[in-house]
Amino acid sequence: MKQKIVIKVSMNDEKSRSKALKVSVCASGVESAALTGVGKDQVELVGEGIDAVELTRRLRKNVAYAELVSVGEVKKEEAAAAPKVEAPNPQPAVVWTYAPPYDGYPQYPVYEVRGPSSDPYCTIM
């Protein structure tokens, strides 16, 4: 009996995603593995005789926090019923922004305090 296992793993970058796939594919009985979910934070495995708890422990030990979401049988899809046609995702427009012009350092007024000893004129004459 083929089973489908979904494990949610906290993955932040591509390195941790590839590491999670490597750890999950090395488990015995795994036929296919894929990253699913909104942020590609779930590992979906299909195979026979996969120990889901042991695989979750391995992912916790080698990658990051892992949570077992679901374990169930694989449902056979009807491929001939309706082929899916996916529309290509449009690329986001690149917006170039420029910094405002640089005016240099601000000019502050300079004050000079003159004391009685710094006066260059003679007071006797």
Residue pairs with C-beta under 8 A, 6 or more apart in sequence:
1 48
1 73
2 31
2 46
2 47
2 48
2 73
2 74
3 46
3 47
3 48
3 50
3 71
3 72
3 73
3 74
4 44
4 45
4 46
4 70
4 71
4 72
4 73
4 74
5 44
5 45
5 46
5 50
5 52
5 55
5 68
5 70
5 71
6 36
6 42
6 43
6 44
6 45
6 68
6 69
6 70
6 71
7 24
7 42
7 43
7 45
7 52
7 55
7 56
7 59
7 66
7 67
7 68
7 69
8 37
8 41
8 42
8 66
8 67
8 69
9 16
9 20
9 41
9 42
9 43
9 59
9 63
9 64
9 65
9 66
9 67
10 41
10 64
10 65
10 66
11 17
11 20
11 40
11 41
11 63
11 64
16 63
16 64
17 35
17 40
19 62
19 63
20 35
20 43
20 59
20 63
21 33
21 35
21 43
23 55
23 58
23 59
23 62
23 63
24 30
24 33
24 43
24 45
24 55
24 58
24 59
25 33
27 45
27 50
27 51
27 54
27 55
27 58
28 49
28 50
29 47
29 48
29 49
29 50
30 45
30 46
30 47
30 50
31 46
31 47
31 48
32 45
32 46
32 47
33 43
33 44
33 45
33 46
34 43
34 44
35 41
35 42
35 43
35 44
36 42
36 43
36 44
42 69
43 59
45 55
46 74
52 68
52 71
53 68
56 66
56 67
56 68
59 66
60 66
